[in-house]
Amino acid sequence: MFYIYELALRSLFLLLSFGCTGLICYNYRKDLFFILLLPSFQTNHPITHLIFTNPVEVFKISIFIVLLFTFVFWLPYLLWNTLDFMRPALYTKEVKNMEKYINGGFFIFLLGNLATYYFCLPTLWDFFSSFEERTQLIDIVLELKAESYFDFIFDTLLLSNLLLLVYFVFFWLLFKVSNLPLIQAIISFKKLFYVCFLLIGTLLTPPDIYSQIVVFTSLVFVYEVFCFLFIIYQNYKLYYRFESDNPKLIG
C-alpha cells in the first residue's frame, strides 16, 4: 500500500514538473522558435521569411515546439524518479548497472541530437535549398510554409533518434548476448558494423554520394580508432597485471 501512495505522489510531482516546465518553455516560445531556425543560418541559403496559410498554424507549431523542448528538459527528472522509485527493490549492483545504462543512454541522446542539429540539419537544408534558381527566363523560388519547415526539422530529429535507439540497443545486445569479450565482439562483427554505418550514412544525409561517403568514412574512422585505443588499453591492463604478479621478472 505504501508503494501505491509513493507512486501516486511521484506521478503528481512529475505532472507538476512537466506543467511548470511547459509554462516556462511557453513563455520563451519565441526564443525556442528561433533556435530551430538556426540550422538554416549556418548555410549559404538562410531563411528570410516563412509563410502560413492557416490562422492557427503558427499557434499549433508553437505548442508542438513547447512540448518538444519540455520533454527534453523534463526527461532527466523522469529518469531520476524512475530509478529512485525502483532503488529499494534492486541490489546495489543492479542499481549501478541501471545508473550506467541511463547515464550512457542520455549522453548518447544528447550527443546524437547535437550532432544532428549542428551537422546533419545544416547539410540537409543547404542541399535541398540549393535547387532554388534565378534566371532571366524563370525564377524557381522556395516559398516555404512554416509548417513545412518545422515538419522537416521534426522528421529529421525523429529519424536520428530512432537510429540512435537502434544503434544503442544493437551494441547492448551484441555485448550481452554474445559470449565474446568486448574487443573480440567488436572485431568479430566488424562487417555488420560497417553495414550499419552505411545505413546510417544513407538515411541521415542528402541523396548524394559525397555526403554519404563523408558520414560513412567518419563513422568507420571513429570505430577503428576506438578499437585501436581499446586494444592498447587492454594490453596495458595485462602488462600492469603481469607486472604486479611478477615483480621479480620485471626487475
FIKOLZA-1660 file (N, C-alpha, C; in steps of 0.1 Angstrom, whole numbers, plus 5000, padded with zeros to 4 digits):
% residues 251
   i   px   py   pz ch aa at
   1 5008 4988 5000  A  M  N
   1 5000 5000 5000  A  M CA
   1 5009 5013 5000  A  M  C
   2 5020 5012 5007  A  F  N
   2 5029 5023 5008  A  F CA
   2 5034 5027 4994  A  F  C
   3 5037 5017 4986  A  Y  N
   3 5043 5019 4973  A  Y CA
   3 5033 5025 4963  A  Y  C
   4 5020 5022 4965  A  I  N
   4 5010 5028 4957  A  I CA
   4 5009 5043 4960  A  I  C
   5 5009 5046 4973  A  Y  N
   5 5009 5060 4977  A  Y CA
   5 5021 5067 4972  A  Y  C
   6 5033 5061 4973  A  E  N
   6 5045 5067 4967  A  E CA
   6 5044 5069 4952  A  E  C
   7 5039 5059 4945  A  L  N
   7 5038 5060 4931  A  L CA
   7 5028 5072 4927  A  L  C
   8 5017 5073 4934  A  A  N
   8 5008 5084 4931  A  A CA
   8 5014 5097 4934  A  A  C
   9 5022 5098 4945  A  L  N
   9 5029 5111 4948  A  L CA
   9 5039 5114 4938  A  L  C
  10 5047 5105 4934  A  R  N
  10 5057 5107 4924  A  R CA
  10 5051 5111 4910  A  R  C
  11 5040 5105 4907  A  S  N
  11 5033 5108 4895  A  S CA
  11 5028 5122 4895  A  S  C
  12 5023 5127 4907  A  L  N
  12 5018 5140 4909  A  L CA
  12 5030 5150 4907  A  L  C
  13 5041 5147 4913  A  F  N
  13 5053 5156 4911  A  F CA
  13 5058 5156 4897  A  F  C
  14 5057 5145 4890  A  L  N
  14 5061 5145 4876  A  L CA
  14 5052 5154 4867  A  L  C
  15 5039 5153 4870  A  L  N
  15 5029 5161 4863  A  L CA
  15 5031 5176 4866  A  L  C
  16 5033 5179 4878  A  L  N
  16 5036 5193 4882  A  L CA
  16 5048 5198 4876  A  L  C
  17 5059 5190 4876  A  S  N
  17 5072 5195 4870  A  S CA
  17 5070 5196 4855  A  S  C
  18 5063 5187 4848  A  F  N
  18 5060 5188 4834  A  F CA
  18 5052 5201 4831  A  F  C
  19 5042 5204 4839  A  G  N
  19 5034 5216 4837  A  G CA
  19 5042 5228 4839  A  G  C
  20 5051 5229 4850  A  C  N
  20 5059 5241 4852  A  C CA
  20 5069 5243 4841  A  C  C
  21 5075 5232 4837  A  T  N
  21 5085 5233 4826  A  T CA
  21 5078 5237 4813  A  T  C
  22 5066 5232 4811  A  G  N
  22 5059 5237 4799  A  G CA
  22 5055 5251 4799  A  G  C
  23 5051 5256 4811  A  L  N
  23 5048 5271 4812  A  L CA
  23 5060 5279 4809  A  L  C
  24 5072 5275 4815  A  I  N
  24 5084 5282 4812  A  I CA
  24 5088 5282 4797  A  I  C
  25 5087 5271 4791  A  C  N
  25 5090 5270 4777  A  C CA
  25 5080 5278 4769  A  C  C
  26 5068 5278 4773  A  Y  N
  26 5058 5286 4765  A  Y CA
  26 5061 5301 4766  A  Y  C
  27 5066 5305 4778  A  N  N
  27 5070 5319 4780  A  N CA
  27 5081 5323 4771  A  N  C
  28 5090 5313 4768  A  Y  N
  28 5102 5316 4759  A  Y CA
  28 5100 5309 4745  A  Y  C
  29 5087 5308 4741  A  R  N
  29 5084 5301 4728  A  R CA
  29 5091 5308 4716  A  R  C
  30 5092 5321 4716  A  K  N
  30 5098 5328 4705  A  K CA
  30 5113 5325 4704  A  K  C
  31 5119 5324 4716  A  D  N
  31 5134 5320 4716  A  D CA
  31 5136 5306 4711  A  D  C
  32 5127 5297 4715  A  L  N
  32 5128 5283 4711  A  L CA
  32 5125 5282 4696  A  L  C
  33 5115 5290 4691  A  F  N
  33 5112 5291 4677  A  F CA
  33 5125 5295 4669  A  F  C
  34 5132 5305 4674  A  F  N
  34 5144 5310 4668  A  F CA
  34 5155 5299 4668  A  F  C
  35 5156 5292 4679  A  I  N
  35 5167 5281 4680  A  I CA
  35 5165 5271 4669  A  I  C
  36 5153 5267 4665  A  L  N
  36 5151 5258 4655  A  L CA
  36 5153 5264 4641  A  L  C
  37 5154 5277 4640  A  L  N
  37 5157 5283 4627  A  L CA
  37 5172 5284 4625  A  L  C
  38 5180 5283 4636  A  L  N
  38 5194 5285 4635  A  L CA
  38 5202 5276 4625  A  L  C
  39 5198 5263 4623  A  P  N
  39 5205 5255 4613  A  P CA
  39 5205 5261 4599  A  P  C
  40 5194 5268 4595  A  S  N
  40 5194 5274 4582  A  S CA
  40 5204 5286 4581  A  S  C
  41 5206 5292 4593  A  F  N
  41 5215 5304 4593  A  F CA
  41 5230 5300 4591  A  F  C
  42 5233 5287 4593  A  Q  N
  42 5247 5282 4592  A  Q CA
  42 5250 5278 4578  A  Q  C
  43 5241 5281 4568  A  T  N
  43 5243 5276 4555  A  T CA
  43 5244 5288 4545  A  T  C
  44 5245 5285 4532  A  N  N
  44 5245 5296 4522  A  N CA
  44 5231 5300 4518  A  N  C
  45 5221 5294 4524  A  H  N
  45 5207 5297 4520  A  H CA
  45 5199 5299 4533  A  H  C
  46 5202 5310 4540  A  P  N
  46 5194 5312 4552  A  P CA
  46 5180 5316 4550  A  P  C
  47 5171 5312 4559  A  I  N
  47 5157 5315 4558  A  I CA
  47 5155 5330 4561  A  I  C
  48 5148 5337 4552  A  T  N
  48 5145 5351 4554  A  T CA
  48 5131 5354 4558  A  T  C
  49 5122 5345 4554  A  H  N
  49 5108 5346 4559  A  H CA
  49 5101 5332 4557  A  H  C
  50 5090 5331 4565  A  L  N
  50 5082 5319 4564  A  L CA
  50 5067 5324 4563  A  L  C
  51 5059 5316 4555  A  I  N
  51 5046 5320 4553  A  I CA
  51 5037 5310 4560  A  I  C
  52 5024 5314 4563  A  F  N
  52 5014 5304 4568  A  F CA
  52 5001 5308 4562  A  F  C
  53 4993 5298 4559  A  T  N
  53 4980 5299 4552  A  T CA
  53 4968 5296 4561  A  T  C
  54 4971 5293 4573  A  N  N
  54 4960 5289 4582  A  N CA
  54 4962 5298 4595  A  N  C
  55 4951 5304 4600  A  P  N
  55 4953 5313 4611  A  P CA
  55 4958 5306 4624  A  P  C
  56 4956 5293 4626  A  V  N
  56 4960 5286 4638  A  V CA
  56 4973 5279 4635  A  V  C
  57 4979 5280 4623  A  E  N
  57 4991 5272 4620  A  E CA
  57 5003 5275 4629  A  E  C
  58 5005 5288 4631  A  V  N
  58 5017 5292 4639  A  V CA
  58 5015 5288 4654  A  V  C
  59 5002 5289 4658  A  F  N
  59 4999 5285 4672  A  F CA
  59 5002 5271 4674  A  F  C
  60 4997 5262 4665  A  K  N
  60 5000 5248 4666  A  K CA
  60 5014 5245 4666  A  K  C
  61 5022 5252 4657  A  I  N
  61 5036 5249 4657  A  I CA
  61 5043 5253 4670  A  I  C
  62 5039 5265 4676  A  S  N
  62 5044 5269 4689  A  S CA
  62 5041 5259 4700  A  S  C
  63 5029 5254 4700  A  I  N
  63 5026 5244 4710  A  I CA
  63 5034 5231 4709  A  I  C
  64 5036 5227 4696  A  F  N
  64 5044 5215 4694  A  F CA
  64 5059 5217 4698  A  F  C
  65 5064 5229 4695  A  I  N
  65 5078 5232 4699  A  I CA
  65 5079 5233 4714  A  I  C
  66 5069 5239 4721  A  V  N
  66 5069 5239 4735  A  V CA
  66 5069 5225 4741  A  V  C
  67 5061 5216 4736  A  L  N
  67 5060 5202 4741  A  L CA
  67 5074 5195 4738  A  L  C
  68 5080 5197 4727  A  L  N
  68 5092 5191 4723  A  L CA
  68 5103 5195 4733  A  L  C
  69 5105 5208 4736  A  F  N
  69 5116 5212 4745  A  F CA
  69 5112 5209 4759  A  F  C
  70 5099 5209 4763  A  T  N
  70 5095 5205 4776  A  T CA
  70 5099 5191 4779  A  T  C
  71 5097 5182 4769  A  F  N
  71 5100 5168 4771  A  F CA
  71 5115 5166 4773  A  F  C
  72 5123 5173 4765  A  V  N
  72 5138 5172 4766  A  V CA
  72 5143 5177 4779  A  V  C
  73 5138 5188 4785  A  F  N
  73 5142 5193 4798  A  F CA
  73 5136 5185 4809  A  F  C
  74 5125 5178 4807  A  W  N
  74 5118 5171 4817  A  W CA
  74 5123 5156 4818  A  W  C
  75 5130 5151 4807  A  L  N
  75 5134 5137 4807  A  L CA
  75 5144 5134 4818  A  L  C
  76 5154 5141 4821  A  P  N
  76 5163 5137 4832  A  P CA
  76 5156 5135 4846  A  P  C
  77 5146 5144 4848  A  Y  N
  77 5138 5143 4861  A  Y CA
  77 5130 5130 4861  A  Y  C
  78 5124 5126 4849  A  L  N
  78 5116 5114 4848  A  L CA
  78 5125 5102 4850  A  L  C
  79 5137 5102 4844  A  L  N
  79 5146 5090 4846  A  L CA
  79 5151 5089 4860  A  L  C
  80 5154 5101 4866  A  W  N
  80 5159 5100 4880  A  W CA
  80 5148 5095 4890  A  W  C
  81 5135 5099 4888  A  N  N
  81 5124 5095 4896  A  N CA
  81 5121 5080 4894  A  N  C
  82 5123 5075 4882  A  T  N
  82 5120 5061 4879  A  T CA
  82 5131 5052 4886  A  T  C
  83 5143 5056 4885  A  L  N
  83 5154 5049 4892  A  L CA
  83 5153 5050 4907  A  L  C
  84 5149 5061 4912  A  D  N
  84 5148 5063 4926  A  D CA
  84 5136 5055 4932  A  D  C
  85 5125 5053 4924  A  F  N
  85 5114 5045 4928  A  F CA
  85 5117 5031 4929  A  F  C
  86 5126 5026 4919  A  M  N
  86 5129 5012 4918  A  M CA
  86 5141 5008 4927  A  M  C
  87 5148 5018 4932  A  R  N
  87 5160 5015 4940  A  R CA
  87 5158 5006 4952  A  R  C
  88 5148 5007 4960  A  P  N
  88 5146 4998 4972  A  P CA
  88 5145 4983 4968  A  P  C
  89 5140 4980 4956  A  A  N
  89 5137 4966 4952  A  A CA
  89 5149 4960 4944  A  A  C
  90 5160 4968 4943  A  L  N
  90 5172 4963 4935  A  L CA
  90 5184 4961 4944  A  L  C
  91 5193 4952 4939  A  Y  N
  91 5206 4951 4946  A  Y CA
  91 5215 4963 4942  A  Y  C
  92 5225 4964 4950  A  T  N
  92 5234 4976 4947  A  T CA
  92 5240 4975 4933  A  T  C
  93 5244 4962 4929  A  K  N
  93 5250 4961 4916  A  K CA
  93 5240 4964 4905  A  K  C
  94 5227 4960 4907  A  E  N
  94 5217 4963 4897  A  E CA
  94 5214 4978 4896  A  E  C
  95 5215 4985 4907  A  V  N
  95 5213 5000 4907  A  V CA
  95 5224 5006 4900  A  V  C
  96 5237 5002 4902  A  K  N
  96 5248 5007 4895  A  K CA
  96 5247 5005 4880  A  K  C
  97 5243 4993 4876  A  N  N
  97 5241 4990 4862  A  N CA
  97 5230 4998 4855  A  N  C
  98 5219 5000 4863  A  M  N
  98 5209 5009 4857  A  M CA
  98 5213 5023 4856  A  M  C
  99 5221 5028 4866  A  E  N
  99 5226 5042 4865  A  E CA
  99 5236 5043 4853  A  E  C
 100 5244 5033 4851  A  K  N
 100 5253 5033 4840  A  K CA
 100 5246 5033 4826  A  K  C
 101 5235 5025 4825  A  Y  N
 101 5228 5025 4812  A  Y CA
 101 5220 5038 4810  A  Y  C
 102 5214 5043 4821  A  I  N
 102 5206 5056 4820  A  I CA
 102 5215 5067 4816  A  I  C
 103 5227 5068 4823  A  N  N
 103 5236 5079 4820  A  N CA
 103 5242 5078 4806  A  N  C
 104 5245 5066 4803  A  G  N
 104 5251 5064 4789  A  G CA
 104 5240 5066 4778  A  G  C
 105 5228 5062 4780  A  G  N
 105 5218 5064 4771  A  G CA
 105 5214 5079 4769  A  G  C
 106 5214 5086 4780  A  F  N
 106 5211 5100 4780  A  F CA
 106 5222 5108 4773  A  F  C
 107 5234 5104 4776  A  F  N
 107 5246 5111 4770  A  F CA
 107 5246 5109 4755  A  F  C
 108 5243 5096 4750  A  I  N
 108 5242 5094 4736  A  I CA
 108 5230 5101 4730  A  I  C
 109 5219 5102 4737  A  F  N
 109 5208 5110 4732  A  F CA
 109 5212 5125 4730  A  F  C
 110 5218 5131 4740  A  L  N
 110 5222 5145 4738  A  L CA
 110 5233 5147 4727  A  L  C
 111 5243 5138 4727  A  L  N
 111 5253 5139 4717  A  L CA
 111 5248 5137 4703  A  L  C
 112 5239 5127 4701  A  G  N
 112 5233 5125 4688  A  G CA
 112 5224 5136 4683  A  G  C
 113 5217 5142 4692  A  N  N
 113 5208 5154 4688  A  N CA
 113 5216 5166 4685  A  N  C
 114 5227 5168 4693  A  L  N
 114 5236 5179 4690  A  L CA
 114 5243 5178 4676  A  L  C
 115 5247 5165 4674  A  A  N
 115 5253 5163 4660  A  A CA
 115 5243 5165 4649  A  A  C
 116 5231 5161 4651  A  T  N
 116 5221 5163 4641  A  T CA
 116 5218 5178 4639  A  T  C
 117 5218 5185 4650  A  Y  N
 117 5214 5199 4650  A  Y CA
 117 5225 5207 4643  A  Y  C
 118 5238 5204 4646  A  Y  N
 118 5249 5213 4642  A  Y CA
 118 5255 5208 4628  A  Y  C
 119 5252 5195 4625  A  F  N
 119 5258 5190 4612  A  F CA
 119 5248 5185 4602  A  F  C
 120 5239 5176 4606  A  C  N
 120 5230 5170 4597  A  C CA
 120 5220 5180 4591  A  C  C
 121 5213 5188 4600  A  L  N
 121 5203 5197 4596  A  L CA
 121 5209 5208 4587  A  L  C
 122 5220 5214 4590  A  P  N
 122 5225 5224 4581  A  P CA
 122 5229 5218 4567  A  P  C
 123 5235 5206 4567  A  T  N
 123 5239 5200 4555  A  T CA
 123 5226 5196 4546  A  T  C
 124 5216 5191 4553  A  L  N
 124 5204 5188 4545  A  L CA
 124 5197 5200 4540  A  L  C
 125 5196 5211 4548  A  W  N
 125 5190 5223 4544  A  W CA
 125 5198 5229 4532  A  W  C
 126 5211 5229 4533  A  D  N
 126 5219 5235 4523  A  D CA
 126 5217 5228 4510  A  D  C
 127 5216 5215 4510  A  F  N
 127 5215 5207 4498  A  F CA
 127 5201 5209 4492  A  F  C
 128 5190 5208 4499  A  F  N
 128 5177 5210 4493  A  F CA
 128 5174 5224 4489  A  F  C
 129 5179 5234 4496  A  S  N
 129 5176 5248 4492  A  S CA
 129 5185 5252 4480  A  S  C
 130 5196 5244 4477  A  S  N
 130 5204 5248 4466  A  S CA
 130 5198 5246 4452  A  S  C
 131 5186 5240 4452  A  F  N
 131 5178 5239 4439  A  F CA
 131 5171 5251 4436  A  F  C
 132 5171 5261 4444  A  E  N
 132 5165 5274 4441  A  E CA
 132 5173 5281 4430  A  E  C
 133 5167 5285 4420  A  E  N
 133 5174 5291 4408  A  E CA
 133 5167 5304 4404  A  E  C
 134 5175 5314 4400  A  R  N
 134 5170 5327 4395  A  R CA
 134 5177 5329 4381  A  R  C
 135 5169 5328 4371  A  T  N
 135 5174 5330 4357  A  T CA
 135 5166 5342 4350  A  T  C
 136 5171 5345 4338  A  Q  N
 136 5164 5355 4330  A  Q CA
 136 5150 5351 4325  A  Q  C
 137 5148 5338 4324  A  L  N
 137 5135 5333 4319  A  L CA
 137 5125 5330 4330  A  L  C
 138 5130 5324 4341  A  I  N
 138 5121 5320 4352  A  I CA
 138 5128 5319 4365  A  I  C
 139 5122 5322 4376  A  D  N
 139 5127 5321 4389  A  D CA
 139 5121 5309 4396  A  D  C
 140 5129 5300 4401  A  I  N
 140 5125 5289 4409  A  I CA
 140 5128 5293 4423  A  I  C
 141 5118 5297 4430  A  V  N
 141 5120 5303 4444  A  V CA
 141 5112 5294 4454  A  V  C
 142 5119 5292 4465  A  L  N
 142 5113 5285 4476  A  L CA
 142 5105 5294 4485  A  L  C
 143 5092 5292 4484  A  E  N
 143 5082 5299 4493  A  E CA
 143 5078 5289 4504  A  E  C
 144 5085 5290 4515  A  L  N
 144 5084 5279 4525  A  L CA
 144 5073 5282 4535  A  L  C
 145 5065 5273 4537  A  K  N
 145 5055 5274 4548  A  K CA
 145 5061 5271 4561  A  K  C
 146 5057 5277 4572  A  A  N
 146 5062 5275 4585  A  A CA
 146 5060 5260 4589  A  A  C
 147 5049 5255 4586  A  E  N
 147 5046 5241 4589  A  E CA
 147 5055 5231 4582  A  E  C
 148 5058 5234 4569  A  S  N
 148 5066 5225 4562  A  S CA
 148 5081 5225 4567  A  S  C
 149 5086 5237 4571  A  Y  N
 149 5099 5238 4576  A  Y CA
 149 5101 5230 4589  A  Y  C
 150 5091 5232 4598  A  F  N
 150 5092 5225 4611  A  F CA
 150 5089 5210 4610  A  F  C
 151 5081 5207 4601  A  D  N
 151 5079 5192 4598  A  D CA
 151 5093 5186 4593  A  D  C
 152 5100 5193 4585  A  F  N
 152 5113 5189 4581  A  F CA
 152 5123 5187 4593  A  F  C
 153 5123 5197 4602  A  I  N
 153 5131 5196 4614  A  I CA
 153 5127 5185 4623  A  I  C
 154 5115 5183 4625  A  F  N
 154 5110 5173 4635  A  F CA
 154 5112 5159 4629  A  F  C
 155 5110 5157 4616  A  D  N
 155 5112 5144 4610  A  D CA
 155 5126 5140 4610  A  D  C
 156 5135 5150 4608  A  T  N
 156 5150 5147 4608  A  T CA
 156 5154 5143 4622  A  T  C
 157 5149 5150 4632  A  L  N
 157 5153 5147 4646  A  L CA
 157 5147 5134 4650  A  L  C
 158 5135 5131 4646  A  L  N
 158 5129 5118 4649  A  L CA
 158 5136 5106 4643  A  L  C
 159 5140 5108 4630  A  L  N
 159 5148 5097 4624  A  L CA
 159 5161 5095 4630  A  L  C
 160 5168 5106 4634  A  S  N
 160 5181 5104 4641  A  S CA
 160 5180 5098 4654  A  S  C
 161 5169 5101 4662  A  N  N
 161 5168 5095 4675  A  N CA
 161 5164 5080 4673  A  N  C
 162 5156 5077 4663  A  L  N
 162 5153 5062 4661  A  L CA
 162 5166 5055 4657  A  L  C
 163 5174 5060 4649  A  L  N
 163 5187 5054 4646  A  L CA
 163 5196 5052 4658  A  L  C
 164 5196 5063 4666  A  L  N
 164 5204 5062 4679  A  L CA
 164 5199 5051 4688  A  L  C
 165 5186 5050 4689  A  L  N
 165 5180 5039 4697  A  L CA
 165 5183 5026 4692  A  L  C
 166 5182 5024 4679  A  V  N
 166 5186 5011 4673  A  V CA
 166 5201 5008 4675  A  V  C
 167 5209 5018 4673  A  Y  N
 167 5223 5017 4675  A  Y CA
 167 5227 5013 4689  A  Y  C
 168 5221 5019 4699  A  F  N
 168 5223 5017 4713  A  F CA
 168 5219 5003 4717  A  F  C
 169 5207 4999 4713  A  V  N
 169 5202 4985 4716  A  V CA
 169 5210 4975 4709  A  V  C
 170 5215 4978 4697  A  F  N
 170 5223 4968 4689  A  F CA
 170 5236 4966 4697  A  F  C
 171 5243 4976 4701  A  F  N
 171 5255 4975 4709  A  F CA
 171 5253 4967 4722  A  F  C
 172 5242 4970 4728  A  W  N
 172 5239 4964 4741  A  W CA
 172 5237 4949 4739  A  W  C
 173 5229 4945 4729  A  L  N
 173 5226 4931 4726  A  L CA
 173 5239 4924 4722  A  L  C
 174 5247 4931 4714  A  L  N
 174 5260 4925 4709  A  L CA
 174 5269 4921 4721  A  L  C
 175 5270 4930 4731  A  F  N
 175 5279 4927 4742  A  F CA
 175 5273 4918 4752  A  F  C
 176 5260 4918 4753  A  K  N
 176 5253 4910 4764  A  K CA
 176 5250 4896 4759  A  K  C
 177 5245 4895 4746  A  V  N
 177 5241 4882 4741  A  V CA
 177 5253 4874 4737  A  V  C
 178 5263 4880 4730  A  S  N
 178 5274 4872 4725  A  S CA
 178 5283 4869 4738  A  S  C
 179 5289 4858 4738  A  N  N
 179 5297 4854 4749  A  N CA
 179 5312 4857 4747  A  N  C
 180 5314 4866 4738  A  L  N
 180 5328 4870 4735  A  L CA
 180 5332 4882 4743  A  L  C
 181 5345 4884 4746  A  P  N
 181 5349 4896 4753  A  P CA
 181 5346 4908 4744  A  P  C
 182 5346 4920 4750  A  L  N
 182 5342 4932 4743  A  L CA
 182 5349 4935 4730  A  L  C
 183 5363 4935 4731  A  I  N
 183 5370 4938 4719  A  I CA
 183 5369 4927 4709  A  I  C
 184 5368 4915 4713  A  Q  N
 184 5366 4904 4703  A  Q CA
 184 5353 4905 4696  A  Q  C
 185 5342 4909 4704  A  A  N
 185 5329 4910 4698  A  A CA
 185 5329 4922 4688  A  A  C
 186 5336 4933 4691  A  I  N
 186 5336 4944 4682  A  I CA
 186 5343 4940 4669  A  I  C
 187 5354 4933 4670  A  I  N
 187 5362 4929 4658  A  I CA
 187 5355 4918 4650  A  I  C
 188 5349 4909 4657  A  S  N
 188 5342 4897 4650  A  S CA
 188 5330 4902 4642  A  S  C
 189 5323 4912 4647  A  F  N
 189 5311 4917 4640  A  F CA
 189 5315 4930 4632  A  F  C
 190 5327 4931 4627  A  K  N
 190 5331 4943 4620  A  K CA
 190 5323 4945 4607  A  K  C
 191 5320 4935 4600  A  K  N
 191 5312 4936 4587  A  K CA
 191 5298 4941 4590  A  K  C
 192 5292 4936 4601  A  L  N
 192 5279 4941 4605  A  L CA
 192 5279 4955 4609  A  L  C
 193 5289 4960 4616  A  F  N
 193 5291 4974 4620  A  F CA
 193 5292 4982 4607  A  F  C
 194 5299 4978 4598  A  Y  N
 194 5301 4986 4585  A  Y CA
 194 5288 4988 4578  A  Y  C
 195 5280 4977 4578  A  V  N
 195 5267 4978 4571  A  V CA
 195 5258 4988 4579  A  V  C
 196 5258 4987 4592  A  C  N
 196 5251 4997 4600  A  C CA
 196 5255 5011 4597  A  C  C
 197 5268 5013 4596  A  F  N
 197 5274 5027 4593  A  F CA
 197 5269 5032 4580  A  F  C
 198 5269 5022 4570  A  L  N
 198 5264 5026 4557  A  L CA
 198 5249 5030 4557  A  L  C
 199 5241 5023 4564  A  L  N
 199 5227 5026 4565  A  L CA
 199 5225 5039 4572  A  L  C
 200 5233 5042 4583  A  I  N
 200 5231 5055 4589  A  I CA
 200 5236 5066 4580  A  I  C
 201 5247 5064 4573  A  G  N
 201 5251 5074 4563  A  G CA
 201 5241 5077 4552  A  G  C
 202 5234 5066 4548  A  T  N
 202 5224 5068 4538  A  T CA
 202 5211 5075 4542  A  T  C
 203 5207 5072 4555  A  L  N
 203 5194 5077 4560  A  L CA
 203 5196 5092 4565  A  L  C
 204 5208 5095 4570  A  L  N
 204 5209 5108 4577  A  L CA
 204 5215 5119 4567  A  L  C
 205 5218 5116 4555  A  T  N
 205 5224 5125 4546  A  T CA
 205 5215 5128 4534  A  T  C
 206 5218 5139 4527  A  P  N
 206 5210 5141 4514  A  P CA
 206 5213 5130 4504  A  P  C
 207 5205 5128 4494  A  P  N
 207 5207 5117 4484  A  P CA
 207 5218 5120 4474  A  P  C
 208 5230 5123 4479  A  D  N
 208 5242 5124 4471  A  D CA
 208 5253 5116 4477  A  D  C
 209 5261 5110 4468  A  I  N
 209 5271 5100 4472  A  I CA
 209 5282 5107 4481  A  I  C
 210 5285 5120 4478  A  Y  N
 210 5296 5127 4486  A  Y CA
 210 5293 5127 4501  A  Y  C
 211 5281 5131 4504  A  S  N
 211 5277 5132 4518  A  S CA
 211 5277 5118 4525  A  S  C
 212 5272 5109 4518  A  Q  N
 212 5271 5095 4523  A  Q CA
 212 5285 5090 4526  A  Q  C
 213 5295 5092 4517  A  I  N
 213 5309 5088 4519  A  I CA
 213 5315 5095 4531  A  I  C
 214 5312 5108 4532  A  V  N
 214 5318 5116 4543  A  V CA
 214 5313 5110 4557  A  V  C
 215 5300 5108 4558  A  V  N
 215 5295 5103 4571  A  V CA
 215 5299 5088 4573  A  V  C
 216 5299 5080 4563  A  F  N
 216 5303 5066 4564  A  F CA
 216 5318 5065 4568  A  F  C
 217 5327 5073 4562  A  T  N
 217 5341 5073 4565  A  T CA
 217 5343 5078 4579  A  T  C
 218 5336 5088 4583  A  S  N
 218 5338 5094 4597  A  S CA
 218 5334 5083 4607  A  S  C
 219 5323 5076 4605  A  L  N
 219 5319 5066 4615  A  L CA
 219 5329 5054 4615  A  L  C
 220 5334 5050 4603  A  V  N
 220 5344 5040 4603  A  V CA
 220 5357 5044 4610  A  V  C
 221 5361 5056 4607  A  F  N
 221 5373 5062 4614  A  F CA
 221 5372 5061 4629  A  F  C
 222 5360 5066 4634  A  V  N
 222 5358 5066 4649  A  V CA
 222 5358 5052 4654  A  V  C
 223 5352 5043 4646  A  Y  N
 223 5351 5029 4651  A  Y CA
 223 5365 5022 4651  A  Y  C
 224 5374 5025 4641  A  E  N
 224 5387 5019 4641  A  E CA
 224 5396 5025 4652  A  E  C
 225 5395 5038 4654  A  V  N
 225 5402 5045 4665  A  V CA
 225 5398 5039 4678  A  V  C
 226 5385 5037 4680  A  F  N
 226 5381 5031 4693  A  F CA
 226 5386 5017 4695  A  F  C
 227 5386 5009 4684  A  C  N
 227 5392 4995 4685  A  C CA
 227 5407 4996 4688  A  C  C
 228 5414 5005 4682  A  F  N
 228 5429 5006 4684  A  F CA
 228 5432 5011 4698  A  F  C
 229 5424 5021 4703  A  L  N
 229 5427 5026 4717  A  L CA
 229 5423 5015 4727  A  L  C
 230 5412 5008 4724  A  F  N
 230 5408 4997 4734  A  F CA
 230 5418 4986 4734  A  F  C
 231 5424 4982 4723  A  I  N
 231 5434 4972 4723  A  I CA
 231 5446 4977 4731  A  I  C
 232 5450 4989 4730  A  I  N
 232 5462 4995 4737  A  I CA
 232 5458 4994 4752  A  I  C
 233 5446 4998 4756  A  Y  N
 233 5442 4998 4770  A  Y CA
 233 5442 4984 4775  A  Y  C
 234 5437 4974 4767  A  Q  N
 234 5437 4960 4772  A  Q CA
 234 5451 4955 4774  A  Q  C
 235 5460 4958 4765  A  N  N
 235 5474 4954 4766  A  N CA
 235 5480 4960 4778  A  N  C
 236 5477 4973 4781  A  Y  N
 236 5483 4979 4792  A  Y CA
 236 5478 4973 4805  A  Y  C
 237 5465 4969 4806  A  K  N
 237 5460 4963 4818  A  K CA
 237 5467 4949 4820  A  K  C
 238 5469 4942 4809  A  L  N
 238 5475 4929 4810  A  L CA
 238 5490 4930 4815  A  L  C
 239 5497 4940 4809  A  Y  N
 239 5510 4942 4813  A  Y CA
 239 5511 4947 4828  A  Y  C
 240 5502 4955 4832  A  Y  N
 240 5502 4960 4846  A  Y CA
 240 5499 4948 4855  A  Y  C
 241 5490 4939 4852  A  R  N
 241 5486 4928 4860  A  R CA
 241 5498 4918 4861  A  R  C
 242 5505 4916 4849  A  F  N
 242 5517 4908 4849  A  F CA
 242 5528 4914 4857  A  F  C
 243 5529 4927 4857  A  E  N
 243 5540 4933 4865  A  E CA
 243 5537 4932 4880  A  E  C
 244 5524 4933 4883  A  S  N
 244 5521 4932 4898  A  S CA
 244 5522 4918 4903  A  S  C
 245 5519 4908 4894  A  D  N
 245 5521 4894 4898  A  D CA
 245 5535 4889 4898  A  D  C
 246 5543 4895 4890  A  N  N
 246 5557 4890 4888  A  N CA
 246 5567 4902 4889  A  N  C
 247 5568 4908 4901  A  P  N
 247 5577 4920 4902  A  P CA
 247 5592 4916 4900  A  P  C
 248 5596 4904 4903  A  K  N
 248 5610 4900 4902  A  K CA
 248 5614 4898 4887  A  K  C
 249 5604 4893 4879  A  L  N
 249 5608 4891 4865  A  L CA
 249 5609 4904 4858  A  L  C
 250 5601 4914 4862  A  I  N
 250 5602 4927 4855  A  I CA
 250 5615 4934 4860  A  I  C
 251 5618 4933 4872  A  G  N
 251 5630 4939 4877  A  G CA
 251 5643 4932 4872  A  G  C
% end
